[in-house]
Every structure is written in C-alpha cells, then in structure tokens.
Amino acid sequence: MQTALEDFFRALRAADVRVSPAEAIDAHRTVDVVGFADRELFRDALCATLAKTADEVTRFEAVFDTFFDRRSDALPPPAAPEGQGDPMEGLPPEAQESDLARMLMAGDGAALAQAMEAAAERAEVSRIRLSTQRARLTRRLLEEMGLSEIERILAAARRLGGPGEAGADRLEAARKALAAQASAYVERQHELYASGSGKRLREEMLARKALNAEGGIDPVDQAMMQALVKRMAKRLADRYSRRRNVAWTGHLDVRRTLRKSMGYGGMPFDIVFKTKKVDKPSIVAICDVSKSVAAAAQFLLTFLYSLNEVVDRLDAFAFSGRMISVNGVLDDHPVDTAIFEVLKQIGFQQTDYGKSLEDFAEQHMDRIDRHTTVIILGDARSNYANPRLDILATIQKRSRAVIWLNPEPESYWSQGDSVMNRYERFCHVAKTCNTLEQLERIIEDVLRTYIPH
C-alpha cells in the first residue's frame, strides 16, 4: 500500500494540492492508525492530514474518488455454445495455457482488474504526461497483459473453422471489451497525473517568452502570464514570509539561557542562542514605460505588488520623458490594468533617462536609505540626451543596492543610443531580464539578501 499512497501523493500534487515530505510521513502514520477497511474514515483522515484550504479539500476529494475507484466493470462471461458450459470450448489447446484467455472467457472481472494493475505498473502508465501518450500506453498496457498471446490464439482458432470460429468470435468480443477497459484505465491515469500537464507546459513556455517580442504579447497569453506572475510571487512570499528570525549560530544568549535555567536550580539545561530579526525589504521600483519596455514594467510591478507579505515598503515610479509616482494609480486600479492608466499620463513621450533621474532627485530622493533596494527596469536608451550619471551615483551611495534589469541582451548595451555600459558601473547588479523566469530568479536574489548568513 505504500507504493499506492506515494502515487496518490503524486496525483494530489498534480492537482495543486501541496504535499510536503513531512505531510506525506504524517499521512502514512494516519493510515497505520485508521487502516483501509472503512473507506469514509480512510478518506476523511487523509483529507484532514493533507488538505489545508477549502479549495484543496475539493481537489482532494475529486482525486481520491478517481484514484481509489477500483471498480473493474467486470466483463460478463462470453456466451458458451448451446448445450455446452465450458467457455473455452472451440478454442485451440494453447488457449488453456493462457491465463489471460481463461480470465477473458470466464469474464473474471476481479482477476482482470488485478492483472491490469500489475501490467500498468510494469508499463509505467502512471508516468503519463501528455494526452498524445494515451494510445501508445494503452497498447503497452495490453501487451504487458498478454495481448499478443490472445491474437495468436484468435488466429489459430480461425484456422480451425467450425467450432473454432464460434470460440474465436467470443474471445474477440472479450478482447474488445478488455481494450475498452484498458483505454478507460489509461484515461483515468491521465486525469490523475497529467490533466494539467498541457497547461503547465504552456506556462513553462510563457515563463521563457520574451517580454519585448515583436508584435507584443497575445491577450490570452497576457492573462495567463499575469496569473503566472502572481503565483510566482506567492511562492516566493510563502518561502520568505516565514523566515522572520534566524539563529545566530554559535553566539550564546547568556541572559535568556540564565532566565530559562531558573526553573532547574540554575542548571543550564536549555541553551539559547542569539537570533537576528530578518528585515523586510524596502523597494523603490523605477520603470521605463516606453513602448519597448512597457510589458516588462507591467509584469515587474505585478510581481512586486503581489509580494505584500514580504515587502515592508514599495514605492513605484514610472517614466518615459518625465517621471511620476504611480503608487496612487496602483492603489486605485488593479495592478493588471494600472500600466494603461500610467501610459495615459506619461506614455508615448520621447525617452529621456537624464530628465527622469532629475525628476526623481528633486522630488523623491528622500525615499532612499541604507535599507532600500532600488530596482530600475529599462533599456537605457536615452536618445543621446545627458544620462545624468551623477544622480545614479548618488542613488547608489544612499541605497542598500541598485539593481538594473535590462530587457536587451548585453551585446546591445553599448550600441546606438544605449548608455547601459556607462550606467552599469553604478549598479550592484546589472542583468538582462527579458522573461518571467529571469524576473522571478532576480527578485528571489533580492529577497535572499535580506536573510542574514
């Protein structure tokens, strides 16, 4: 049963029910206590152990019903010739040596179900990932059960003629019913383990899709990418929101150790080490929203605003020709559509990084201190205007870190009107960021810098 439970955990994970290794161990212990005899008790105990939310309870119950549906839809015994009770009548002698032929002709549904389970394990049917694999895995399952042997018996029975033809007809009908069962079995495995694989594959492709691709992003893809960004952010938030304190390994907290020892007559049974509180990040995001970078800016802002559990303070600014604060816009509109409101105010202007940095220095420089990480998103193409390197140098001195995310590859950073190679020396990190996958990796690196080592 251990193997079956591990497969069940895989099916739950495929249905977005998170099952950690610790929870899997708890589930095994639960099954040891409640057993399998009472199906309702078995299901409720596993559900209480593994499902954490109402949505997960719903998904758990659907997976449980599908996974533990072991009804074999037993095959009815094939009709024997009139006046004869032996279902193998008319078949050649080699049919007597075939376990599968005897089960089929007897319509032994329970035995066939067990044989199918064993054959499915050998054929690794539970490893199905794509709907296109169903036909191939169905054939492999039938081959593992002995389909080739049945086809040889059928051919031999046809050659006998007379009674052999009648026996062959009955075996052929049973073989077709078995094929239908096998197809339904594989379909159930696909539903358990791979029903969302197509969507996940699409999301993996979108995570690597260039945000500044020619022709823009399809509206359907845009919606999926927005949802994907929010899930990425939630995953990071879950990972880092719990780590509010970390042990200062090797540094004894004398006061707390002595206080705990009072209950033991002064003996220090409980040793307490010092801990450091983990600061929440303070982030200033400065985004170029010109046409070539607007999509990347939208996803960056969506990502950052979805990290509300982790980020202590987020100040967002946008510019093309001039710079404005967009905190108010993001507060008044859903982050998915706020970028369009920003474009109404400052979009479609000639990009001027120097003038935008001047606006920031005059109006918002006080938002930066030694706890602030500054994230700048832009291609650093300033139409040959003064880039105001001095202002970026000041931002670098005042901040914890300056991270520049450029949608263009590094080979473009010194071409044409790009001044990225000049801005780069005032950045702690300067990286190409042109996909959601890269964006997630860089934001995680930012969060990790706030965890003491």
C-alpha positions, 0 to 999 in steps of 0.5 A: 500500500505504500507504493499506492499512497506515494502515487496518490501523493503524486496525483494530489500534487498534480492537482495543486494540492501541496504535499510536503515530505513531512505531510506525506510521513504524517499521512502514512502514520494516519493510515497505520492508525485508521487502516483501509477497511472503512473507506469514509474514515480512510478518506476523511483522515487523509483529507484532514492530514493533507488538505489545508484550504477549502479549495484543496479539500475539493481537489482532494476529494475529486482525486481520491474518488478517481484514484481509489475507484477500483471498480473493474466493470467486470466483463460478463462471461462470453456466451458458451455454445448451446448445450455446452458450459465450458467457455473455452470450448472451440478454442485451440489447446494453447488457449488453456495455457493462457491465463489471460484467455481463461480470465477473458472467457470466464469474464473474471472481472476481479482477476482482470482488474488485478492483472491490469494493475500489475501490467500498468505498473510494469508499463509505467502508465502512471508516468503519463504526461501528455494526452498524445501518450494515451494510445501508445500506453494503452497498447503497452498496457495490453501487451504487458497483459498478454495481448499478443498471446490472445491474437495468436490464439484468435488466429489459430482458432480461425484456422480451425473453422467450425467450432473454432470460429464460434470460440474465436468470435467470443474471445474477440468480443472479450478482447474488445471489451478488455481494450475498452477497459484498458483505454478507460484505465489509461484515461483515468491515469491521465486525469490523475497525473497529467490533466494539467500537464498541457497547461503547465507546459504552456506556462513553462513556455510563457515563463521563457517568452520574451517580454519585448517580442515583436508584435507584443504579447497575445491577450490570452497569453497576457492573462495567463502570464499575469496569473503566472506572475502572481503565483510566482510571487506567492511562492516566493512570499510563502518561502520568505514570509516565514523566515522572520528570525534566524539563529545566530549560530554559535553566539550564546544568549547568556541572559535568556539561557540564565532566565530559562535555567531558573526553573532547574536550580540554575542548571543550564539545561536549555541553551539559547542562542542569539537570533537576528530579526530578518528585515523586510525589504524596502523597494523603490521600483523605477520603470521605463514605460516606453513602448519597448519596455512597457510589458516588462514594467507591467509584469515587474510591478505585478510581481512586486505588488503581489509580494505584500507579505514580504515587502515592508515598503514599495514605492513605484515610479514610472517614466518615459520623458518625465517621471511620476509616482504611480503608487496612487494609480496602483492603489486605485486600479488593479495592478493588471490594468494600472500600466494603461492608466500610467501610459495615459499620463506619461506614455508615448513621450520621447525617452529621456533617462537624464530628465527622469533621474532629475525628476526623481532627485528633486522630488523623491530622493528622500525615499532612499536609505541604507535599507532600500533596494532600488530596482530600475527596469529599462533599456537605457536608451536615452536618445543621446540626451545627458544620462545624468550619471551623477544622480545614479551615483548618488542613488547608489551611495544612499541605497542598500543596492541598485539593481538594473534589469535590462530587457536587451541582451548585453551585446546591445548595451553599448550600441546606438543610443544605449548608455547601459555600459556607462550606467552599469558601473553604478549598479550592484547588479546589472542583468538582462531580464527579458522573461518571467523566469529571469524576473522571478530568479532576480527578485528571489536574489533580492529577497535572499539578501535580506536573510542574514548568513 
